[in-house]
């Protein structure tokens, strides 16, 4: 397989929501007109919030969409700067009106495969040569179980039960 095809296949997940939505956070992609800027990125930010809701507090889930218009306004006037400089400046200036959307969406939850890459050594411990007939579904289940940090005594089954009850 040519290298370009390998890279395209390897990072194809970046074309899926919510990862494809991160492009709205780059000030270079902002529309030129203020009329278009009003609604620009609203759907994409909500997609990200919905996707990452399990790792955000209720306050952050509420604040991020509310803070997005203020962040858009700040980013609009810095379109000519490199995004890294813009984010660095905003973080050091400590703007409370954009803190949650800036920190939790733009910085903390940036699309990265680092967490997945850290799982490979664990996968190698689970799927040994003696277990080479293991299916991907079984391996995936064992990987999820091995990443659980909650003890049995701390586990609250109620959210899982409610999700199961509401699923079709």
N, C-alpha and C positions, 0 to 999 in steps of 0.2 A: 504494500500500500504506500503510495507517495506520501511524503511528509505533510504536504498541505491538506490532503484528504484525512490523514490521521488527526491533525489539529482541528479540522472542521468537525470531525466526529467526536473527538475528545471534549470539545467545548460547545457542543450543540445545545446543551441545556441552557446556555446563555440566551438562546432565542425564545425560551419559554418564559411565561409570566411566573413570578414577578421579576426575574432577572433581566428580561428584556425591557422592563419598565425603568430601570435605573438610568437610562439615557436622559430622562427628563431632569435629572439632577445636575447635568453638565450645563453650565451657563452658556456655553457656545452653541447649544441647541435651542436656546430660547427664541421665541418669535420676536420679530422686530417691532411689531405694533403692540401698543398697550392693550388694545381691544382683544387681541388673540391671547395675550398673556394672562388675562383675567381667569380663564378656565384651563390654561395650559397645565398639564401634568396632574390635574386633580384626580382623574381616574387611576392613573398609574400610582400615585402616592397611596390611594385607598387600597389598591391591589397589594402593595407592599405591606401596609399596615395589617390587612387581613391575613396575608401569608405569615407574617412574623408575630401575629397577635399572641401566640402562646409564650413568647419570650419577652413580651412587653407588659408593663403594668396597665391597669385600667386607665390611669391618669395619662400615660403616654399614648395609649390608643385614642384617647379623646383629644389630647393636645396636638399631636402630629398633624392631623388635617386642619386644625385651627391655625397652626403656626406656618403652614405651607405658603399661604399668600404673602406673609411678611418676609419669608425667606426668598420667595420669587422676586419680590421687590428689591431686596438687597443684592441678589445675584444678577439681576437685569443690568444694573449699572456697573457691573464688573465683568462684562462679557469679553473684554479684550485681554483680561488677565488669565493666566493658566489656572485651571480648576484647583490644583494643589495649593497655589498661593491664596486663592479666594477662601477655601475652606480653612486653611491655616490662620488667615486673618480673622475670619469670623469666630473661630474657636478662641483665639487669644483675646479678642475684643469682648467676649462673654456677653452675648446678647440674650437675655432671658426670654424675649419674645420669639426666638427661633431655636432655643436650646434643645428641645426634645426632637424635633424633626432633624436638626443638624447632627446631633450626637447619635441618636438611635437609628436613624435611617441612613444618613450619608456616611457616617464614619464606622459605627459599630457593625452594621448589618450589610456592609458592602459585599457584593458577590465574590465569593472566594471558594476555592476547592480545598483549602487548607484543612478543614475539619474532616473532609473525606480522606485526604491523603494520610492523616494521622490514623485512620482506621485500618489501613493496609497491614501494619504489623500485627494488629489484633486478628485480622482475618487470617493471616498466615498461621497464627496459633490455633485458631478454630478449625480451619480446613487443612489438615495435614495430609500426607500421602496415603495414610491409612483410611482417610475419609474422603478420598478423591471422587467418590460416586455421589457426594452430597449435592442436592439440587440448589440452584440459586435462591429459591424461595426459603429453603431451610437455612441456608447460610445467612440470608438477610434477617430472618427471625432471630437467629442466634446472635448476630451482630447487635441488633436492637436490644436484646436482653442483656448483653454484656455491657452496654453503655448506660444502663439504668443505674442511677446513683442513689435512688430512694430505697431504704430498707423496707422489708415486709411490714414491720411495725408502723412505719411512717406513711405507707401507701394508702391513699384515699381512693377507693374504687368508684365512688359516686360519679365523678365526671365521665369516666369511661362507660359506666352503665347508662347514663343519660344520653351519651352520644350513640351508643348501641341502640337504645330505644327509639331514637329519632331518625336513625338511618333506615333507608328503605329495604 
